[in-house]
Amino acid sequence: MTPRNEPAAGVHVYGPVPSRRLGFSLGVDILPRKTCTLDCIYCQLGRTHRTTARRGRYFPPGRIVAQVKKAVESGKRIDHITFSGSGEPTLNADLGKIIRDIKIMTDIPIAVLTNGTLLSRADVRRDLLAADLVVPSLDAVTPGLFARVNRPGPGLDVEAMVGGLEKFRRDFKGKIWLEIMLVKGINDSPAHLRKLRTAAGRIKPDRIHLNTVVRPPAEKEARPLSFTEMEKIRAFFGPAAEIAAHLAPEKQTEIPEEAEAAIIAMAGRRPVTAEDIAVSLGKQADEVLKILGRLLDRKEISSVRHKNRVYYKRPLKRPPSS
């Protein structure tokens, strides 16, 4: 049975896309779209209509690994192979096997972007030990703010989450970059920032990445902080902290491929600008805009204006009620 919202035509690999932190990142999506433990108010993919904390086996691992192998052999510049995409990757019970199988065929560093909610589980921590870089999120450390910002599924506890991150730090030999998403007027009070800094001190990440709402969020109440506000918070967190900012990486070497399919794959994982697409595919801006026009006409993607920028995304079909 095909899972609802499976990636188009079973495509689990997208990009490489220009990442502000990871260079050219080859995305690996191992979940049906919007399968997550959280329903964050700032999520660039929109609402999570059904949260879950139950791990499962969703797609054949061999199919995913074969697609990564093909991308690695394509000749494109790839700085990281990154598990992220359209949900919480640790929900896939095959995550550890997939990472280990990829590492057999390439020495490109493997990164996992996770919301950290399942790191209280020993099996999840074991799976992540195979990665080179883990980027967990921590936006709130009190139950009330965790509920307001992240809207967790049943049974998830923020203190257990922080404790799981502490345990993982003790065993993990790779790098941990802790990401904190700040939403104006919600989780940015001085009192809460002090609690976040204390929790970060327990976790001992190699870096702290402070972020704020840039792409179109799930809820209008999720508003960004100004650069000045972010800079003050960066100083408060100390020398390990930095503000996650857009990079301007060199353009990817153009590789002949089906550009429409590549754009649909990217837009299905996160809202992207025409500039993002041009850099990722190594194409001229006018060529990208023509392709986007065709996809918009066929309603395969949609566009939204946010903070004076136009983003393109693939519409998400809400699953029917049970």
C-alpha positions in Angstrom: 0.0 0.0 0.0 1.4 3.4 -0.9 1.5 5.8 2.0 -0.5 9.0 1.7 1.5 11.9 0.3 4.4 9.7 -0.7 7.0 11.7 -2.6 6.1 12.0 -6.3 7.0 8.9 -8.3 8.8 7.5 -5.2 11.5 10.2 -5.4 13.3 10.4 -2.0 16.3 12.5 -3.0 16.2 16.2 -4.0 18.8 18.9 -4.8 21.5 19.4 -4.0 20.1 22.7 -2.6 22.1 25.6 -1.4 22.0 25.6 2.4 23.0 28.4 4.6 24.8 26.0 6.9 25.6 22.9 4.9 26.8 24.2 1.6 25.3 22.2 -1.2 23.0 19.7 0.6 21.6 16.6 -1.0 18.2 16.2 0.7 17.0 12.7 1.6 13.3 12.4 2.5 12.3 9.1 4.1 8.8 9.9 5.2 5.3 10.4 3.7 4.8 14.2 3.5 4.2 16.0 6.8 4.7 12.9 9.0 5.8 14.5 12.2 5.7 14.5 16.0 5.1 18.2 16.1 2.8 20.8 14.5 5.0 23.9 14.9 3.4 27.3 14.4 6.4 28.4 12.2 6.6 25.3 10.0 7.3 26.3 6.4 5.4 23.2 5.2 2.1 24.2 6.8 0.1 22.3 9.4 0.7 18.7 10.6 -2.9 17.4 10.6 -1.9 14.1 12.3 1.0 14.1 14.7 2.5 10.8 15.7 5.4 9.5 17.9 5.2 5.9 16.6 8.2 4.8 14.5 7.5 2.8 11.4 9.0 1.4 8.2 7.7 3.5 5.3 9.7 2.8 2.1 12.2 0.1 1.0 15.7 1.2 2.3 17.3 -0.2 -0.8 15.3 2.2 -3.1 16.4 5.2 -1.0 20.1 4.2 -0.9 20.0 3.6 -4.7 18.7 7.1 -5.3 21.4 8.6 -3.1 24.0 6.6 -5.0 22.8 7.8 -8.3 22.9 11.4 -7.1 26.4 11.0 -5.7 27.6 9.6 -9.0 26.0 12.4 -11.0 29.0 14.8 -10.8 27.1 17.5 -8.9 28.8 19.2 -6.0 27.5 17.7 -2.7 28.8 19.0 0.6 26.4 17.1 2.9 23.9 14.3 2.5 21.1 15.6 4.7 18.1 13.7 6.1 15.3 16.3 6.4 12.5 16.9 3.9 8.9 16.7 4.8 8.7 15.3 8.3 10.7 14.1 11.4 13.3 11.6 10.0 13.7 9.7 13.3 10.2 8.4 12.8 11.5 6.1 10.2 12.7 2.9 12.0 15.1 2.2 9.1 17.0 5.4 9.6 20.2 3.8 11.1 20.4 1.2 8.4 20.0 3.7 5.6 22.7 5.9 7.0 25.1 3.0 7.4 24.5 1.8 3.9 25.1 5.2 2.5 28.4 5.5 4.4 29.6 2.3 2.8 29.6 3.9 -0.6 30.7 7.5 0.0 32.6 9.6 2.5 30.4 12.7 2.0 29.4 13.7 5.5 25.9 12.7 6.6 23.7 15.2 8.5 20.3 14.6 10.2 18.0 17.5 10.9 15.7 16.5 13.7 13.3 18.2 16.1 14.8 16.1 18.9 11.5 14.9 20.3 12.4 11.1 20.1 15.9 11.3 21.5 14.7 10.1 24.9 14.5 6.7 23.1 17.6 4.5 23.1 16.8 3.1 19.7 16.6 6.6 18.1 19.9 7.6 19.8 21.6 4.4 18.4 20.4 5.2 14.9 21.8 8.7 15.0 25.2 7.5 16.2 25.9 6.6 12.5 25.7 10.2 11.3 28.5 12.8 11.2 26.4 15.8 12.1 23.1 16.0 14.0 21.1 19.3 14.1 18.4 19.1 16.7 15.9 21.8 17.5 15.0 23.2 20.9 12.5 26.1 20.8 11.0 25.9 24.2 11.9 24.4 27.6 8.7 24.9 29.6 5.6 22.8 29.0 3.4 25.8 28.3 5.7 27.3 25.6 6.4 23.8 24.1 2.7 23.4 23.7 2.3 26.8 22.2 5.2 26.9 19.8 5.7 23.3 18.8 2.2 21.8 19.5 3.5 18.3 20.3 1.6 15.1 19.7 0.3 13.1 22.7 2.9 11.8 25.2 5.8 14.1 24.3 7.6 15.8 27.2 10.1 18.6 26.8 12.2 17.7 29.8 12.5 14.1 28.5 13.6 15.6 25.2 16.3 17.7 26.8 17.4 14.7 28.8 17.6 12.6 25.7 19.8 15.2 24.0 22.1 15.2 27.1 22.5 11.4 26.8 23.1 11.6 23.1 25.8 14.2 23.5 27.7 11.8 25.9 27.8 9.0 23.3 28.0 10.8 20.0 31.4 11.3 18.4 30.2 13.7 15.7 29.1 17.3 15.7 25.9 18.6 17.3 24.5 22.0 16.1 21.6 23.0 18.3 19.0 25.1 16.5 16.7 27.5 18.3 13.8 29.0 16.4 12.7 32.3 17.9 9.2 33.6 17.4 8.6 37.3 18.2 6.5 37.8 21.3 6.2 34.1 22.1 9.5 32.4 23.1 11.9 35.3 23.1 11.3 36.7 26.6 14.4 37.3 28.8 13.1 34.7 31.3 12.7 32.0 28.7 16.0 32.9 27.0 17.7 32.3 30.3 16.1 28.8 30.5 17.1 28.0 26.9 20.7 29.0 27.7 20.7 26.8 30.7 19.3 23.8 28.7 21.9 24.4 26.0 24.6 24.3 28.7 23.3 20.9 29.7 23.4 19.6 26.1 26.8 21.1 25.2 26.4 21.5 21.5 29.4 22.4 19.3 27.4 25.3 17.9 24.1 27.1 18.7 22.2 28.3 15.6 19.7 31.1 16.4 17.0 31.3 13.8 13.8 33.2 13.3 10.8 33.0 10.9 11.9 33.7 7.4 9.8 31.5 5.1 6.0 31.5 5.1 4.9 30.0 8.4 2.0 27.7 9.2 0.4 30.4 11.4 0.3 34.1 10.9 1.1 34.7 14.6 4.6 33.3 13.9 6.5 36.6 13.3 10.3 37.2 12.9 12.6 39.0 15.2 14.7 41.9 13.7 18.4 41.5 13.1 19.1 43.8 16.0 17.0 41.7 18.4 18.7 38.5 17.1 22.2 40.0 17.5 21.5 40.9 21.2 20.3 37.3 21.8 23.4 35.9 20.0 25.6 37.9 22.4 23.6 36.6 25.4 24.2 33.0 24.3 27.9 33.5 24.0 30.7 32.6 21.6 29.2 29.2 20.5 26.1 31.0 19.1 25.6 32.4 15.6 22.7 33.8 13.7 21.6 31.5 10.9 21.8 33.7 7.8 21.3 33.2 4.1 24.6 32.3 2.3 25.4 33.2 -1.3 27.1 30.0 -2.3 28.8 29.6 -5.7 26.4 28.3 -8.3 26.2 24.6 -8.9 27.7 23.3 -12.1 24.9 22.7 -14.5 24.1 19.1 -15.0 21.6 18.0 -17.8 18.4 16.8 -16.0 14.7 17.1 -16.0 14.4 20.5 -14.5 10.6 20.4 -13.9 10.9 17.2 -11.8 13.8 18.7 -9.8 11.9 21.9 -9.1 8.8 19.9 -8.0 10.9 17.8 -5.7 12.5 20.9 -4.1 9.2 22.8 -3.7 7.6 19.7 -2.2 10.0 19.8 0.7 10.1 23.5 1.5 9.1 26.8 0.0 11.8 28.0 -2.4 12.6 31.1 -4.3 13.5 31.4 -8.0 17.0 32.3 -6.8 17.2 29.2 -4.7 16.3 27.1 -7.7 18.7 28.8 -10.1 21.6 28.3 -7.7 20.7 24.7 -7.0 20.3 23.7 -10.7 23.0 25.9 -12.1 20.5 27.6 -14.4 19.9 31.2 -15.5 17.2 33.1 -13.7 15.1 33.7 -16.8 15.1 30.0 -17.7 14.0 29.1 -14.1 11.2 31.7 -14.3 9.9 30.1 -17.6 9.8 26.7 -16.0 8.0 28.0 -12.9 5.5 29.7 -15.2 4.6 26.3 -16.8 4.3 24.6 -13.5 2.1 27.3 -12.1 -0.1 27.1 -15.2 -0.5 23.3 -14.6 -1.1 23.9 -10.9 1.7 21.6 -10.0 3.1 24.2 -7.7 1.7 27.4 -6.2 3.3 30.7 -5.2 3.0 32.9 -2.1 4.5 36.3 -1.3 6.1 36.6 2.1 8.2 39.5 3.4 8.5 40.9 -0.2 9.8 37.6 -1.6 8.0 35.1 -3.8 8.2 31.5 -2.7 7.1 28.4 -4.6 5.7 25.3 -3.0 3.9 22.1 -3.9 0.4 22.1 -2.5 -0.2 19.6 0.3 -3.3 17.5 0.1 -4.9 17.1 3.5 -5.5 13.4 4.3 -9.1 12.4 4.6 -10.6 12.0 8.1 -10.5 8.6 9.6 
